[in-house]
């Protein structure tokens, strides 16, 4: 398992459009990918789960992945979370 911190930088936080973009990135990888916010885990392969997270600008998240491409998956999701525009 690999994990890495990410900070939400989007002014509008993570809503429907950014959630779809993060989901598309997650679906490129075989690993199980979760995003942790305030101790709660959210499935990066589920748009609804990502939106339920209700992440706002400045929130610190932890991205975790477990599987054959876990490092690449974590790096890609962190990149998406920190650089997404919405």
FIKE-569518 format. One record per residue: x, y, z of N, C-alpha, C in turn; residue in three letters; residue number from 1. Coordinates in nm, 4 decimals. Layout:
REC, n_x, n_y, n_z, ca_x, ca_y, ca_z, c_x, c_y, c_z, resn, resi
REC, X, Y, Z, X, Y, Z, X, Y, Z, ALA, NUM
...
! end
This chain:
REC, n_x, n_y, n_z, ca_x, ca_y, ca_z, c_x, c_y, c_z, resn, resi
REC, 0.0842, -0.1181, 0.0000, 0.0000, 0.0000, 0.0000, 0.0885, 0.1240, 0.0000, UNK, 1
REC, 0.0446, 0.2226, -0.0772, 0.1139, 0.3504, -0.0864, 0.0137, 0.4585, -0.0489, UNK, 2
REC, 0.0603, 0.5607, 0.0232, -0.0271, 0.6737, 0.0526, 0.0514, 0.8035, 0.0465, UNK, 3
REC, -0.0220, 0.9103, 0.0159, 0.0408, 1.0408, -0.0009, -0.0637, 1.1485, 0.0299, UNK, 4
REC, -0.0180, 1.2594, 0.0882, -0.1082, 1.3703, 0.1202, -0.1306, 1.4586, -0.0023, UNK, 5
REC, -0.2484, 1.5190, -0.0059, -0.2833, 1.6152, -0.1105, -0.3627, 1.7281, -0.0459, UNK, 6
REC, -0.3469, 1.8473, -0.0991, -0.4224, 1.9634, -0.0528, -0.5137, 2.0079, -0.1670, UNK, 7
REC, -0.6417, 2.0271, -0.1371, -0.7355, 2.0755, -0.2383, -0.7062, 2.2230, -0.2620, UNK, 8
REC, -0.6771, 2.2584, -0.3860, -0.6415, 2.3969, -0.4181, -0.7483, 2.4687, -0.4990, UNK, 9
REC, -0.8452, 2.3955, -0.5499, -0.9517, 2.4553, -0.6298, -1.0359, 2.5487, -0.5433, UNK, 10
REC, -1.0618, 2.6680, -0.5940, -1.1424, 2.7667, -0.5211, -1.2797, 2.7117, -0.4832, UNK, 11
REC, -1.3358, 2.6275, -0.5692, -1.4710, 2.5746, -0.5477, -1.4728, 2.4382, -0.4815, UNK, 12
REC, -1.3566, 2.3876, -0.4425, -1.3512, 2.2553, -0.3816, -1.3794, 2.1459, -0.4832, UNK, 13
REC, -1.4209, 2.0310, -0.4336, -1.4484, 1.9167, -0.5207, -1.5997, 1.8985, -0.5310, UNK, 14
REC, -1.6543, 1.9358, -0.6450, -1.7970, 1.9172, -0.6721, -1.8101, 1.8226, -0.7920, UNK, 15
REC, -1.9206, 1.8253, -0.8627, -1.9487, 1.7251, -0.9670, -1.8423, 1.7175, -1.0766, UNK, 16
REC, -1.8072, 1.8290, -1.1375, -1.7122, 1.8248, -1.2495, -1.5737, 1.7765, -1.2051, UNK, 17
REC, -1.5160, 1.8314, -1.0983, -1.3871, 1.7781, -1.0528, -1.3960, 1.6314, -1.0102, UNK, 18
REC, -1.5082, 1.5924, -0.9505, -1.5251, 1.4526, -0.9095, -1.5194, 1.3603, -1.0303, UNK, 19
REC, -1.5810, 1.4031, -1.1407, -1.5768, 1.3220, -1.2632, -1.4342, 1.3101, -1.3161, UNK, 20
REC, -1.3584, 1.4191, -1.3095, -1.2201, 1.4165, -1.3582, -1.1337, 1.3243, -1.2723, UNK, 21
REC, -1.1507, 1.3317, -1.1422, -1.0748, 1.2448, -1.0512, -1.1124, 1.0991, -1.0752, UNK, 22
REC, -1.2406, 1.0736, -1.0925, -1.2895, 0.9388, -1.1205, -1.2289, 0.8833, -1.2493, UNK, 23
REC, -1.2223, 0.9655, -1.3535, -1.1637, 0.9204, -1.4808, -1.0177, 0.8810, -1.4630, UNK, 24
REC, -0.9444, 0.9570, -1.3829, -0.8044, 0.9228, -1.3554, -0.7981, 0.7901, -1.2804, UNK, 25
REC, -0.8813, 0.7737, -1.1795, -0.8805, 0.6509, -1.0987, -0.9084, 0.5277, -1.1839, UNK, 26
REC, -0.9969, 0.5410, -1.2814, -1.0340, 0.4267, -1.3651, -0.9224, 0.3824, -1.4598, UNK, 27
REC, -0.8179, 0.4620, -1.4708, -0.7033, 0.4247, -1.5547, -0.6131, 0.3217, -1.4873, UNK, 28
REC, -0.6335, 0.2987, -1.3577, -0.5441, 0.2125, -1.2800, -0.6168, 0.0893, -1.2273, UNK, 29
REC, -0.5406, -0.0161, -1.2063, -0.5955, -0.1423, -1.1568, -0.6053, -0.1460, -1.0044, UNK, 30
REC, -0.5242, -0.0667, -0.9376, -0.5203, -0.0665, -0.7907, -0.6511, -0.0164, -0.7304, UNK, 31
REC, -0.6784, -0.0602, -0.6079, -0.7889, -0.0038, -0.5303, -0.7414, 0.1304, -0.4765, UNK, 32
REC, -0.8179, 0.2353, -0.5021, -0.7767, 0.3705, -0.4643, -0.8827, 0.4315, -0.3738, UNK, 33
REC, -0.8386, 0.4814, -0.2587, -0.9294, 0.5508, -0.1679, -0.8721, 0.6880, -0.1344, UNK, 34
REC, -0.9616, 0.7783, -0.1024, -0.9245, 0.9121, -0.0575, -0.9781, 0.9256, 0.0843, UNK, 35
REC, -0.8927, 0.9680, 0.1761, -0.9317, 0.9798, 0.3167, -0.9431, 1.1276, 0.3534, UNK, 36
REC, -1.0579, 1.1635, 0.4119, -1.0798, 1.2993, 0.4620, -1.1425, 1.2880, 0.6001, UNK, 37
REC, -1.0807, 1.3509, 0.6966, -1.1318, 1.3505, 0.8346, -1.1568, 1.2091, 0.8864, UNK, 38
REC, -1.0687, 1.1167, 0.8497, -1.0790, 0.9792, 0.8974, -1.1768, 0.8912, 0.8219, UNK, 39
REC, -1.2497, 0.9486, 0.7285, -1.3456, 0.8716, 0.6484, -1.2855, 0.8387, 0.5122, UNK, 40
REC, -1.3079, 0.7163, 0.4648, -1.2542, 0.6721, 0.3360, -1.3602, 0.6831, 0.2272, UNK, 41
REC, -1.3160, 0.7299, 0.1099, -1.4039, 0.7466, -0.0055, -1.3416, 0.6756, -0.1253, UNK, 42
REC, -1.4239, 0.6066, -0.2011, -1.3784, 0.5299, -0.3161, -1.3537, 0.6233, -0.4349, UNK, 43
REC, -1.2300, 0.6279, -0.4841, -1.1956, 0.7157, -0.5958, -1.2576, 0.6697, -0.7273, UNK, 44
REC, -1.3101, 0.5486, -0.7316, -1.3755, 0.4975, -0.8524, -1.5246, 0.5314, -0.8559, UNK, 45
REC, -1.5725, 0.6014, -0.7549, -1.7145, 0.6365, -0.7459, -1.7310, 0.7884, -0.7408, UNK, 46
REC, -1.7961, 0.8432, -0.8422, -1.8194, 0.9878, -0.8456, -1.9018, 1.0307, -0.7241, UNK, 47
REC, -2.0031, 0.9534, -0.6912, -2.0884, 0.9857, -0.5757, -2.0066, 0.9865, -0.4469, UNK, 48
REC, -1.9187, 0.8893, -0.4317, -1.8344, 0.8820, -0.3125, -1.7439, 1.0049, -0.3035, UNK, 49
REC, -1.6854, 1.0437, -0.4157, -1.5966, 1.1608, -0.4180, -1.6754, 1.2867, -0.3815, UNK, 50
REC, -1.7953, 1.3014, -0.4368, -1.8773, 1.4189, -0.4065, -1.9231, 1.4196, -0.2606, UNK, 51
REC, -1.9519, 1.3031, -0.2061, -1.9943, 1.2915, -0.0661, -1.8858, 1.3412, 0.0288, UNK, 52
REC, -1.7613, 1.3315, -0.0147, -1.6479, 1.3756, 0.0656, -1.6595, 1.5248, 0.0987, UNK, 53
REC, -1.7215, 1.6026, 0.0099, -1.7425, 1.7469, 0.0297, -1.6124, 1.8200, 0.0628, UNK, 54
REC, -1.5079, 1.7906, -0.0141, -1.3782, 1.8544, 0.0090, -1.3809, 1.9994, -0.0380, UNK, 55
REC, -1.3276, 2.0869, 0.0447, -1.3224, 2.2292, 0.0151, -1.1776, 2.2744, 0.0004, UNK, 56
REC, -1.1608, 2.3945, -0.0549, -1.0266, 2.4488, -0.0718, -0.9533, 2.4476, 0.0616, UNK, 57
REC, -0.8292, 2.3971, 0.0584, -0.7465, 2.3921, 0.1778, -0.7549, 2.2622, 0.2551, UNK, 58
REC, -0.8529, 2.1788, 0.2234, -0.8650, 2.0503, 0.2935, -0.7450, 1.9615, 0.2632, UNK, 59
REC, -0.6982, 1.8928, 0.3665, -0.5886, 1.7964, 0.3500, -0.6486, 1.6571, 0.3364, UNK, 60
REC, -0.6128, 1.5906, 0.2293, -0.6627, 1.4568, 0.2008, -0.5462, 1.3593, 0.1964, UNK, 61
REC, -0.5751, 1.2337, 0.2191, -0.4747, 1.1284, 0.2036, -0.5245, 1.0355, 0.0941, UNK, 62
REC, -0.4398, 1.0137, -0.0049, -0.4730, 0.9224, -0.1139, -0.4004, 0.7918, -0.0880, UNK, 63
REC, -0.4749, 0.6815, -0.0897, -0.4173, 0.5485, -0.0673, -0.4489, 0.4591, -0.1859, UNK, 64
REC, -0.3517, 0.3763, -0.2217, -0.3756, 0.2772, -0.3266, -0.3056, 0.1481, -0.2890, UNK, 65
REC, -0.3666, 0.0389, -0.3298, -0.3115, -0.0931, -0.3051, -0.3312, -0.1763, -0.4313, UNK, 66
REC, -0.2195, -0.2200, -0.4899, -0.2287, -0.3002, -0.6112, -0.1032, -0.2901, -0.6950, UNK, 67
REC, -0.1108, -0.3447, -0.8147, 0.0075, -0.3560, -0.9004, 0.0632, -0.2215, -0.9458, UNK, 68
REC, -0.0214, -0.1200, -0.9578, 0.0237, 0.0113, -1.0047, -0.0045, 0.1197, -0.8998, UNK, 69
REC, 0.0091, 0.0820, -0.7732, -0.0297, 0.1697, -0.6621, 0.0445, 0.3026, -0.6590, UNK, 70
REC, 0.1749, 0.3027, -0.6834, 0.2514, 0.4277, -0.6788, 0.2051, 0.5238, -0.7880, UNK, 71
REC, 0.1915, 0.4716, -0.9088, 0.1466, 0.5541, -1.0210, 0.0053, 0.6075, -0.9961, UNK, 72
REC, -0.0800, 0.5224, -0.9400, -0.2180, 0.5625, -0.9119, -0.2227, 0.6755, -0.8096, UNK, 73
REC, -0.1492, 0.6611, -0.7017, -0.1465, 0.7650, -0.5982, -0.0931, 0.8956, -0.6555, UNK, 74
REC, 0.0171, 0.8896, -0.7281, 0.0746, 1.0111, -0.7866, -0.0248, 1.0810, -0.8796, UNK, 75
REC, -0.0958, 1.0039, -0.9610, -0.1910, 1.0618, -1.0560, -0.3109, 1.1253, -0.9853, UNK, 76
REC, -0.3618, 1.0606, -0.8820, -0.4766, 1.1156, -0.8093, -0.4359, 1.2402, -0.7310, UNK, 77
REC, -0.3193, 1.2385, -0.6682, -0.2705, 1.3576, -0.5969, -0.2558, 1.4734, -0.6952, UNK, 78
REC, -0.1974, 1.4471, -0.8104, -0.1820, 1.5502, -0.9144, -0.3193, 1.6066, -0.9531, UNK, 79
REC, -0.4159, 1.5192, -0.9741, -0.5506, 1.5637, -1.0116, -0.6147, 1.6469, -0.9007, UNK, 80
REC, -0.6046, 1.6012, -0.7774, -0.6651, 1.6730, -0.6652, -0.6046, 1.8115, -0.6465, UNK, 81
REC, -0.4741, 1.8220, -0.6627, -0.4066, 1.9491, -0.6353, -0.4134, 2.0473, -0.7518, UNK, 82
REC, -0.4406, 1.9991, -0.8718, -0.4361, 2.0869, -0.9885, -0.5670, 2.0959, -1.0644, UNK, 83
REC, -0.6724, 2.0408, -1.0085, -0.8006, 2.0403, -1.0779, -0.8621, 2.1797, -1.0759, UNK, 84
REC, -0.9230, 2.2162, -1.1854, -0.9952, 2.3436, -1.1941, -1.1432, 2.3123, -1.1962, UNK, 85
REC, -1.2210, 2.3932, -1.1343, -1.3626, 2.3635, -1.1330, -1.4446, 2.4849, -1.1233, UNK, 86
! end
